[in-house]
């Protein structure tokens, strides 16, 4: 992905195709240190339905949530919260947003990650692929 210093979103969010009717909001904490190391989001993997929202909670200072260039479905504008800002993002179209019941795009694996972030993304990709295999 991009430089860890940019503190970008490291949660994979998968949006499937069914209904908008019972839309929910899921909370994700932005942490400087968590169960899986430093500069993490907890939870770090979500499976959503179109219309569901994610509230990114500024649990620790100096954090933000943002999509990563090259890791949003075609046509999605992405988002970028300000440092220390809690934001709510609604996901209304199926796809992987590093946030569907769709295949994990192989192009996501081609994005350049920092050495520190790469193992986390590999683990997230494996979780995403396992979740999709169990559809």
N, C-alpha and C positions, 0 to 999 in steps of 0.2 A: 504494500500500500504506500503510504507516503511516510514522511519522517515522523517518528514517534513524538518529536518535539511539538508537532502540531496538535497532539492530543486528540486524535480522531477516534471516532466510534469504532470499537472493536467487537461489538456484538453482532452476530449474524441474526438477521430477522428474515424469516420465511413467511410469505403471505400466500395462502391457498386461495382457491377460487370461490367457495360458497359465500353466502349472504352477508349483507350489511346490517340486517335487522337488529341483532343482539350485540352490537358493537361494544367492546370493552376497552378499558384503559389499563395498561400494565405499567407498573413502576420499575424503573431501572436506575440503580444507584451508580453514580460516577465516583469512583474511589481512587485515591492516590495509592493505596495498598489494600489488597483484598486476598481472598483465598488462593487466587492463582497468580499472585505477584503484584508488581506495581503498575499503576496507571491502567486499571481494569474497570469493566462494567459488570455489575452483578444484578440479575443474571446476564450471562454473556451469549445466550442462544434463546431465541423466542420463535414460536410457531404461531402466527397470527392469521386472522381472517380479514378479508377486505373490510375496511371501515374501522378496524381496531386502531387504537392509538397507543403510543408509548410516551410516558412521562419520564424524561430524563431528570433525575433529582441530583442537584449539586451537593452531594454529601460531603465532599472535601473541596477545598479551595483550589483554584488554578486548573479547573477541568472544564471541558465543554464536550458537546456531542455534535458530530458532523458526519455526513456521508463521506466516503472516500472516492476520489476520482477513479472511474473505471469499475466501480462496484455498486452500481445501481442499474435497474432495468432500463432498457432504451426508453427514452421519452420522460423519465422521471427527473425532475429538476434537482433533486437532492436537498439537503438542508445543512445549515451550520449555525449552531448556537454560539452565543458569546461566552467568554470565560466566566465561570461562576453563575451562569444563567440556567435556570430550570426551564425546559421547553417541553411542549407536548407536540408530537408529530403523529399525524394520522396517515396510515398506509391504506390507500384505496385501490391499488392495482396489484394483481398477483406478481410475484417475482421474488428473487433473492436480493436483499438489500444488505448483503453482508448483514439485512433485515428482511409463498406459494408452493404450492405443490408443484414446483417446476424443478428442472434440473439445475444443479449448481453450475453456472457458466464456467467453462474451463479458462476463459479469459481472466477470471478472478485470480487464478493461480499464477498468471503471468504478471500480475501487478508486483512491483518491487516493494518489498518490505524491509524494514531495518532488521538487523540480525536479532535484535531483542524481540521484535514483534513476530517474526516468521514462525517460530514454534507455536505461538498462540493461534495464529491463523491456520496452520496445518491442523491443529487439534479441532478448531472450529469447523474447518472444511470436512474433516472426518465425521464429526457429529452431524453436520448437515446432510452428508451423503447417507449416513446410517438412518437418519430420520426419514429421508425420502425413500429409502429402500423398504421401510416399514409401512408405507402408505396404506 
